[in-house]
Amino acid sequence: MSQGSILGPLLFLSYTNDLPMIINKTSSPINFADDTSILFTHSKLIDFNKNISIIFTTLNKWLGANQLSLNFKKKKLCTLYNQEKYVSEPTDRY
């Protein structure tokens, strides 16, 4: 399917329809057209990082089972925090 086609987003959504069901225990996946965002939140930084690790392990297994891959050039990590509760600088491991 060529990029920018009308059917691309529809096929992507039908192909990835089960993704939110496997990763929404500790995150909020958002699908729009042919893009997916995963939102995480936690009050403790260590648990936040642990949840990210668990979700990306699960996501990697799902991608492999569906013969898909993650485009690491398009991934972004944005961390928002309350300065009073901030413990340490997050690392970009993914």
C-alpha positions as CSV (number, residue, x, y, z in Angstrom):
1,M,0.0,0.0,0.0
2,S,1.5,3.3,-1.0
3,Q,1.8,6.1,1.6
4,G,-1.0,8.6,1.3
5,S,-3.6,6.3,-0.1
6,I,-7.2,6.4,0.9
7,L,-7.3,2.8,2.0
8,G,-4.1,2.9,4.0
9,P,-5.6,4.3,7.3
10,L,-8.6,2.0,7.1
11,L,-6.4,-1.1,6.5
12,F,-4.1,0.0,9.3
13,L,-6.9,0.3,11.8
14,S,-8.4,-3.0,10.9
15,Y,-5.0,-4.7,11.1
16,T,-4.1,-3.1,14.4
17,N,-7.6,-3.3,16.0
18,D,-6.6,-5.7,18.7
19,L,-3.5,-3.7,19.8
20,P,-5.3,-1.5,22.4
21,M,-6.7,-4.7,24.1
22,I,-3.3,-6.1,24.8
23,I,-1.5,-2.9,26.1
24,N,-4.2,-0.9,27.9
25,K,-3.6,-2.4,31.4
26,T,-1.1,0.3,32.3
27,S,-1.3,2.7,29.3
28,S,-3.8,4.5,27.1
29,P,-3.2,3.6,23.4
30,I,-4.6,6.1,20.9
31,N,-5.0,5.2,17.2
32,F,-5.6,7.8,14.6
33,A,-5.6,7.1,10.8
34,D,-2.2,5.3,10.4
35,D,-0.6,6.5,13.6
36,T,-0.5,5.1,17.1
37,S,0.4,6.9,20.4
38,I,0.7,5.3,23.8
39,L,0.2,7.4,26.9
40,F,1.6,6.4,30.2
41,T,1.1,7.9,33.7
42,H,2.2,7.1,37.1
43,S,3.0,9.0,40.3
44,K,6.3,7.2,40.9
45,L,9.1,7.5,38.3
46,I,10.4,4.0,39.0
47,D,7.0,2.4,38.4
48,F,6.5,4.7,35.4
49,N,9.7,3.4,33.8
50,K,8.7,-0.2,34.7
51,N,5.4,0.2,33.0
52,I,7.0,1.5,29.9
53,S,9.4,-1.5,29.8
54,I,6.5,-3.9,30.2
55,I,4.4,-2.3,27.5
56,F,7.2,-2.2,25.0
57,T,8.1,-5.8,25.7
58,T,4.4,-6.7,25.1
59,L,4.3,-4.4,22.0
60,N,7.4,-6.0,20.6
61,K,5.9,-9.5,20.9
62,W,2.7,-8.4,19.3
63,L,4.6,-6.7,16.4
64,G,6.6,-9.9,15.8
65,A,3.5,-12.1,15.9
66,N,1.8,-9.8,13.3
67,Q,5.0,-9.5,11.1
68,L,5.2,-5.7,11.8
69,S,8.1,-3.6,13.0
70,L,8.4,-0.3,14.9
71,N,9.8,2.6,13.0
72,F,12.4,3.9,15.5
73,K,13.0,7.0,13.4
74,K,9.5,8.1,14.2
75,K,9.3,7.3,17.9
76,K,9.2,10.1,20.4
77,L,9.3,10.1,24.2
78,C,7.9,13.1,26.0
79,T,8.0,13.2,29.8
80,L,6.0,15.6,31.8
81,Y,6.4,15.8,35.6
82,N,5.6,17.8,38.7
83,Q,8.9,19.5,39.6
84,E,8.3,18.9,43.4
85,K,8.1,15.1,42.9
86,Y,10.8,14.8,40.2
87,V,13.4,12.2,41.2
88,S,15.8,11.7,38.3
89,E,16.3,12.4,34.6
90,P,14.5,9.8,32.3
91,T,16.6,8.0,29.7
92,D,15.6,7.4,26.1
93,R,15.9,3.7,25.9
94,Y,13.5,2.8,23.2
